[in-house]
Amino acid sequence: MKSQNVKKLSIGTSFLLTILAGVPAVADDTELLVVDPSSTSATPPNIMFMKTPYCV
């Protein structure tokens, strides 16, 4: 009986950890570039827009 409880506990824990590991991490990697266009900056800023399949 004790080994069955240990087996059920380990299966349940493994299932829970698998589900939690599969949840995607959501992070906001937004950086705002604020530039005064009237400034005498010789080099324009390099801006790259990337859209990932997980954008909402």
N, C-alpha and C positions, 0 to 999 in steps of 0.2 A: 504494500500500500504506500509506503514511504517513497519508494523509487518511482511510483506512478505520479505522486505529487511533485517530486523534483523534476520529472520529465515534463509534466504539464507547465510547471513554472518556467522552465528553461525555454520551452516552445513559445509560451506567451511573451516572455521577455525578448526573445529573438524576433518575434513578429512585431512587437512594439518598436524595437530599435530599427527594424527594417522600414517600418512606416515612417518613423520620425526622420530617418536619414533620407528618405525619398521626397520629403517636403522641400520644395525649392526655397533657397534663401533669397529673400527679397531685399534689395539694397537700392538706395537712390544715389547714383553716381553723377549727379548733376553739378556742373560747375558753371557759374555765370561769369562771362567776360564782359566787364563794363569798361568801354573805351570812349573817350571823348573824340568824336570824329573830326573836330576842329583843331585837335592838337597837331603839332608838327612832327609826328612820328614818321620816320622814314620807312620803317618796315611794317607792312600790314600784319595783323594777327593771323596766325594759322588756326583755322577752325575746321574741325571734322565732325560731321553729324553721323552717328551710327544708330541704326535701328536693329534691335535684336528681336527675335521671335517672342520674347517674353515681355516686351513693352506693353504697357496698358494705356 
